Amino acid sequence: MKLEFYYPRWGSENMDWNLFCQKVKLVGYDGIEAPVPEGPEEQKVMLNALKNNDLQLIGQYYQSFEKDFEEHKSNYVRQLYILASVQPVKINAQTGKDYFSFEQNAELFVIANTISKETGITICHETHRNKALFAAHITHGFLKKLPDLRITADFSHWCNVAESLLEDQEEALALACKNVEHVHSRVGHAQSAQVIDPRLQEFKNEVEAHLNWWDAILKEHQDNKKEVLTITTEFGPAPYMVHLPFTDMPIASQWDINVHMMHLLKGRYCK
């Protein structure tokens, strides 16, 4: 089975697209994960940079800001069609809201599934704070009712929400790992969705916990004879990245950490 690694546009939004893609390609990534601009000219710049550097795209929907459900649903549909129009490898969607009802969030999942069937683009739903799948036990309920729901595993958020390494939620994690379509390899802990730096010994337990979950996801893909597992190394900038007071300097390098995570996972899985 092949692993494909993607770098997030998040944190590099102000970098020229060609320079960004050259940098990503040079260190060994297969593609990037990014939202798609609405304007055709901006889209063209992005897509040309990807093509010129032989990089693939995972489209990202994150604009789930509307409180009113009908307005939210309308924008959700519009954004998913924009993403699908550029034919990405797949779409990662931060679907719904934690305060929407089960039925409302389920309606959004059904809509995404319909768009996926229509366009041929797989849509997976991120386990993200403030979204429909914000916690392990909530996601477990959705997967019990919607067994075909495909998720993006970013379990760092669940650690933060539950203030733990989810030691008492093994059943929810086991089911989640069976439904993973895409992975965000960020490491979280009880008080944040991102450790300061996964290379630090004080976060050894957190890194090991996440590696065990990613092992289970990989095994599930292998057991089901899936050809590819996509992984975005998604350590982020501020406010995820701690900054020093007064100077506003990041305490570590987002780029270096993400490249480290790619090499760590390649060393573990690509032998």
C-alpha positions in Angstrom: 0.0 0.0 0.0 1.2 3.5 -0.9 1.3 6.5 1.5 0.9 10.0 0.0 2.0 13.0 2.0 0.5 16.5 1.7 1.6 19.8 3.1 -0.9 22.4 4.3 -1.3 25.7 2.6 -2.3 27.0 6.1 0.5 29.0 7.4 2.0 29.8 4.0 -1.0 31.7 2.5 1.2 34.8 1.8 3.9 32.8 -0.1 3.9 32.9 -3.9 2.2 29.8 -5.2 5.1 28.7 -7.4 7.6 29.2 -4.7 5.4 27.4 -2.2 4.9 24.4 -4.5 8.6 24.2 -5.4 9.5 24.2 -1.7 7.0 21.5 -1.0 8.1 19.3 -3.9 11.8 19.7 -3.1 11.4 18.0 0.3 9.4 15.0 -0.9 5.7 15.8 -0.6 3.2 14.4 -3.1 0.8 17.3 -2.9 -0.8 20.0 -0.8 -4.0 20.5 1.1 -5.7 23.8 0.6 -8.9 25.7 0.1 -9.7 26.6 -3.5 -10.1 30.3 -4.5 -13.5 31.3 -5.8 -12.1 33.5 -8.6 -11.1 31.8 -11.9 -7.8 33.8 -12.2 -6.8 32.9 -8.6 -7.7 29.2 -9.3 -5.6 29.2 -12.5 -2.5 30.5 -10.6 -2.9 27.8 -8.0 -3.6 25.0 -10.4 -0.7 25.9 -12.7 1.7 26.0 -9.8 0.6 22.5 -8.8 0.9 21.2 -12.4 4.3 22.7 -12.9 5.6 21.0 -9.8 3.8 17.7 -10.3 1.8 18.0 -7.1 -1.6 16.7 -6.2 -4.4 18.6 -4.4 -6.6 17.7 -1.5 -9.3 20.4 -1.3 -10.2 21.9 2.0 -13.5 23.2 3.3 -13.2 25.2 6.5 -15.7 28.0 6.0 -18.4 26.6 8.4 -19.0 30.0 10.0 -22.7 30.6 9.6 -24.9 30.2 12.7 -28.2 30.0 10.8 -28.5 26.4 9.6 -30.2 27.1 6.2 -27.5 29.8 5.4 -24.9 27.4 6.5 -26.2 24.6 4.4 -26.4 26.8 1.3 -22.8 27.9 1.6 -21.7 24.4 2.4 -23.1 23.1 -0.9 -21.6 26.1 -2.8 -18.2 25.6 -1.4 -18.2 21.8 -2.0 -19.0 22.3 -5.7 -16.2 24.9 -6.0 -13.8 22.4 -4.5 -15.0 19.5 -6.7 -14.8 21.6 -9.9 -11.0 21.5 -9.8 -10.9 17.7 -9.5 -8.9 17.2 -6.3 -7.8 13.8 -5.1 -10.4 14.2 -2.4 -12.1 16.9 -0.2 -11.5 17.3 3.5 -14.5 19.1 5.0 -14.9 20.6 8.4 -18.6 19.8 8.3 -21.3 21.2 10.6 -21.3 22.8 14.0 -21.1 21.3 17.5 -24.3 23.2 18.4 -26.3 22.0 15.4 -28.7 19.1 16.2 -27.7 15.5 15.3 -30.4 15.7 12.5 -29.0 18.9 11.1 -25.4 17.7 11.0 -26.6 14.3 9.6 -28.4 16.3 6.8 -25.1 17.9 5.9 -23.4 14.5 5.7 -26.1 13.2 3.4 -25.7 16.3 1.2 -21.9 15.7 1.0 -22.5 12.1 0.1 -24.9 13.1 -2.8 -22.3 15.6 -4.1 -19.6 13.0 -3.8 -21.6 10.5 -5.9 -22.5 13.2 -8.5 -18.9 14.5 -8.9 -16.9 11.3 -8.2 -14.8 13.1 -5.6 -14.6 11.5 -2.1 -15.6 13.9 0.7 -14.3 13.1 4.2 -15.3 14.9 7.3 -12.7 16.2 9.8 -12.8 15.4 13.5 -12.4 19.0 14.4 -13.4 21.1 17.4 -16.5 23.3 17.0 -17.6 21.1 14.0 -20.1 18.1 13.8 -17.4 15.5 14.8 -15.9 17.5 17.6 -15.5 14.7 20.1 -14.9 11.0 20.1 -18.2 10.0 21.7 -20.2 12.3 19.4 -18.5 10.8 16.3 -19.1 7.3 17.7 -22.8 8.1 17.6 -22.7 9.3 14.0 -20.8 6.3 12.9 -23.2 4.0 14.5 -26.1 5.6 12.6 -24.2 6.4 9.4 -21.7 3.5 8.9 -20.6 4.8 5.5 -19.4 8.1 6.8 -15.8 8.7 5.9 -13.7 10.8 8.2 -10.5 12.7 8.3 -8.7 11.6 11.5 -7.4 14.6 13.4 -7.6 13.0 16.9 -5.5 15.9 18.3 -8.8 17.8 18.6 -10.4 15.0 20.5 -7.6 15.0 23.1 -8.1 18.7 23.7 -11.9 18.4 24.0 -11.7 15.4 26.4 -8.7 16.7 28.3 -7.0 13.3 28.0 -5.3 10.9 25.6 -8.7 9.2 25.3 -7.7 6.3 27.5 -11.4 5.7 28.4 -12.8 5.9 24.8 -11.2 2.9 23.2 -14.5 1.7 21.6 -15.1 5.1 19.9 -11.5 5.2 18.6 -11.6 1.6 17.3 -14.7 2.4 15.2 -13.3 5.7 14.1 -10.1 4.1 12.8 -12.3 1.8 10.6 -13.9 4.8 8.9 -10.8 6.9 8.1 -10.3 8.2 4.6 -7.6 10.8 5.3 -5.2 11.6 8.2 -4.0 14.8 9.7 -0.8 13.9 11.5 -0.9 16.6 14.2 -0.2 15.6 17.8 -2.4 17.1 20.5 -2.5 16.8 24.2 -5.0 17.4 27.1 -4.8 21.2 27.0 -4.2 21.9 23.3 -4.8 20.5 19.8 -1.0 20.9 19.2 2.0 20.1 21.3 4.7 22.7 21.2 7.1 20.4 19.3 6.7 16.6 18.9 10.5 16.2 19.0 10.5 17.2 22.7 10.9 14.3 25.1 8.1 15.8 27.4 5.6 14.9 24.7 6.8 11.4 24.1 3.5 9.9 25.5 1.4 12.0 23.3 3.4 11.2 20.2 3.2 7.5 21.0 -0.6 7.6 21.5 -1.1 9.2 18.1 1.3 6.8 16.5 -0.7 3.9 17.9 -3.9 5.3 16.4 -2.2 5.9 13.0 -0.9 2.3 13.2 -4.5 1.1 13.6 -5.7 3.2 10.6 -2.9 1.9 8.4 -3.7 -1.7 9.4 -7.3 -1.2 8.5 -6.4 0.1 5.1 -4.0 -2.8 4.5 -6.6 -5.4 5.7 -9.1 -3.9 3.3 -6.5 -3.9 0.5 -6.8 -0.2 -0.1 -4.1 1.2 -2.5 -3.4 4.6 -0.9 -3.6 6.3 2.5 -3.3 10.1 2.3 -1.6 12.0 5.2 -1.4 15.8 5.7 1.3 16.8 8.2 -0.9 19.5 9.7 1.0 21.3 12.5 -0.1 24.8 12.2 0.9 28.4 12.7 -0.3 30.7 15.5 -2.6 30.4 17.4 -1.9 26.7 17.2 1.8 27.4 17.4 2.9 28.9 20.7 4.4 32.4 20.3 6.7 34.1 22.7 5.2 37.0 24.6 5.9 40.6 23.4 8.1 39.5 20.5 5.4 37.5 18.8 8.1 35.1 17.6 7.0 31.4 17.1 8.6 29.1 19.6 9.3 26.5 16.9 9.3 26.2 13.1 6.0 25.0 11.6 7.8 23.9 8.4 10.5 22.0 10.3 8.0 20.2 12.4 5.8 19.1 9.5 8.8 17.9 7.5 9.9 16.0 10.6 6.5 14.3 10.9 6.7 13.3 7.2 10.1 11.7 7.7 9.0 10.1 11.0 6.0 8.4 9.3 7.9 7.4 6.2 10.5 5.8 8.4 7.8 4.0 10.4 5.6 2.8 7.4 7.6 3.0 4.2 10.3 0.4 4.8 
